[in-house]
Amino acid sequence: MILVAPIATLGRTVLAFLAYVGRIALFAVSVVSHLFRPPFYPREFFIAGMQIGWFSLPMVGLTAVFTGGALALQIYSGGSRFNAEAAVPSIVAIGMVRELGPVLGGLMVAARVASSIAAEIGTMKVTEQIDALVTLSTNPLKYLVLPRVLASTLAVPILVAVGDAIGIAGGWIVGVQRLGFNPATYLQNTADFLETWDVVSGLCKGASFGFIVAIMGCYHGMNSSRGAQGVGAATKTAVVMASVLILTTNYLLTEVFFTS
């Protein structure tokens, strides 16, 4: 019995986790299945796009510019041990567009958007506004979830693209002003070593991360328990799970994109 109890606990935990993943997968499939079915709510889509994309831009931009600058300093410091300081522009550009731009952008959006969506929809559930939508023959998935998921999936790659440019600019500023690089040579090295697939892969990651952020926020909001405590727990879980899934998905997509 002493040995059986921990194994039983582990088994229950694994089964509960698999059931949780299955519920999220079914929820995501249900949302996607409504993509081409009327009615459509363009106003809700536009509002969600503004909240997710435009209002997240300052945070993503600040994160990117300081990340690009810090990356340039770190690469220069490490490369100086091997007389490889000239590699700073190319590594900053590749690192930003492949990894740091999509991942940090996704995590910043997860912290801001997943929590906001979960709190908003969770509050609507607590105050029975979702029940009112059903009473009015309005599908909550079509009206509340799908516009947010679609807007996030489309907006996050744009944020990633802008963040990549700002991050490379941050590396350029540090490289020129702090490390003594020639401005034209820095930009030329960046353009020479940066390939189209590097940028495209980062944008694909951004779309995947945007989908994950919106799905996690909507799922936990729709399934939050009653009361303020339930809404708070749903908000916290949405951000944590979105962040974990972003990091996991990033590794899987990197394996697919860059492992021959």
N, C-alpha and C positions, 0 to 999 in steps of 0.2 A: 504493500500500500504506500510506503514511503516513496518508492520509485514511480509508482503509477500516477500519483497526484500531480507532480510537475509536468509529466507528459500530457496528462489530460488537460491541464491548464494551457499548455502550449498549443495543443490541438484545438481547443476552443478559440484561442486567440487567432490562430491561422484561419480557421473557418469563418470567424467573424470578419476578419480582414478581407477574405475572398468574397464574402457576401457584400461587404461595403463596396469593393471594387466593381462587383457585378451590378449593383444598383446604380452606381455612377455611369457605368457603360450603357445600361439600358436607358438612363435619363438622357445621355448624350445622343444616342441613336434616335430616341423619340423627338428630341429637338431638331436634329438634322432632317428627319423625315417630314417636318413641317415647312422646310425651306421653300418649296415651290408650290405650296398649297395656299390658295386665298382663304381668308382675307389677308392683306398686307397692311402694315402700319408704318409708313415712311416717316411720319412725325416722330414716333418713338425711336426709330432707327437714327434719325438725325440728332435727337437730343442725346441718345446714348453715345453716338460718335463724338459729339462735342465734349461730353463729360469724360469719356475714356481717352480720346485722342488729344484734343486741343488743350484741355486743362491739365493733362499729364506732361505736356511738353516742357515746361520750365524745370520740373523735377528731373526728367530724363536728361535734359540738356546739361544741367549742373553736374549730375552724376557722370555724364560722359566726358565733359571737359576736364574735370579733375582726375578721372581715371586715365585718360589719355596722357595727361601731364605726368602723373605718377608712374605710368608704364614707361614713358620715355626715360625718366630718371633711373628707374630700376634696371632697364635694359642697358643703358649707358654704363651704369655702375658695374653690372655683371660682365658686360662685354669688354670692359677695359682690362679685365684679368686675362683675356685671350686676344687682345688687340683687335677686337671686333666691334669697335664703336660705330663703324660705318653702317652696321646692320640695324641701327635704331629706327630709321624711317620705315623700312620694310616690315620689321617685326611689329612695330606699333600698329601699322595699318592692318596687317593680317590678323593680329591678335584682337583688334577692335571689331573688325567686320565678321570674323569667324566665331568668336567666343564672347568676349567681354561686352560688346555692344548688345547682342541679343539677350544674353543671360542677365546682365545687370538691368537692361531695359525691362525685361520680363519680370524680374523680381521687384523692381520699383513699381511697375504697374500692378503687380499682384498685391503689394502692400497697400496701394491706394485704391484700386478698383475692386478687387475681390472683397475687401472689407466693406466698401461702400455698397456694393450690390447685395451682399449677404445681409447687411443691416437694413437696407431699404426694403428688400423683399420679405425679410423676416418680420419687420415691423408691420408690413401690410398683412402678413398672415396673422400676427397676434391681434391686430385690430379688425380682423375679418374682412378686409378689403378684397382679398383673393376670393373668398366665398361670395362676395357681392359680384365680382366679375363673372363667376360661374352662373350665378342667378340671372345675370343679364345676357347669358348665352355667349360670353366672351371667353375663349380658351386662354388660360393664363400662360401656357407655353408660347402661344402665338403673340400675345400682347406684351408680356413681361420678359420672357426668357429669350426668345429668338432674336428680337432687335438688339439686345445687349450682346449676345453671342456673336452675331454677324458683325456688329460694329467693332467689337474687340478684335475679332479675327482679322478685320481689314485695317484697323487703326494701328495696332501694335507694330506690324511691319513698317509702316510709315514712320512711327516713332523710332524704330530701330535704325532706319536709313538716316534720319536726321541725327540721331545719337552717334552713329558711325562717323558722319561728317564732322560733327562737333568734337568728338573724341580725337579724330585725326588732327583737327585744327588745334586742339589742346596740346597734343604731342609736338606739333609744328612750333607752337609758341614757345614751349619749354626748350625744344631743340635749338631754336634760333636764338632766343634771348638768354637762355641759361647755359646751354651746352656748346654754343659757338658754331652751329651748323650754318652753312650757306643756305639762304631761303630757297633759291631756285633748285639747288642740288637736292635738298631735302624733299621737295615736291616731286622732282624727277625720279628719285629713288622710290618714292611711294607709288608713283604711277607705273613704274617699270615692273615692280614685283607683285602688284595687286592684280589678281585675275578676276574675270567676270564671275566665275563659279564661287569664288570666295564671298562676293557680295550676295549672289543669289542664294547660297546656302544659309547665310545669316538671315535673309528675309524670310526664307521658308521656316527657319526656327522661330522667327518672330510671329508668324501666322499661327504656328502650333502653340506657342506660349500664350498668345492672345485667346485662342480657343479654350485652353486649359483654365486660364484665369476666369473667364466669364462662366464657364461650366461649373467650376467649383463654387464661385460666388452664388450663382443661381440655385445650384443643387442644395447647398446648405441653407440658403435663405428659404427655399420652398419647404425644406424639411426641418426647420427649426422648431423647437418645442415652445410651448406657450410661455409668455412672461418675458420680462426684460432679461432675466438670467439666460433664458434659452436663446434669445437673439444675440447676446454677448458671446455665448459659447459657439453659436453658428458662425459668427464673424471671425472669431479666433481660429476655429478649425478650417474655415475657408482659406485664410491667408497661409496657414501652416501647410496644408495639403497642396495648395497651389504652388508654393515655393518648392516643396519636395518633388512634386511632379515635374516642375520646370527643370530642375537639376537632373532628374532621372531621364526625362525626354531629351535633354541636351546631350547627354552621353550617348543615348541610342541613336540620335540623328547624326552625331559626329561619327559613330561607327559606320553608319550607312553612307554618309557623304564622302568620307575621307579615308576609308579602309578599303584598299584594293583587293 
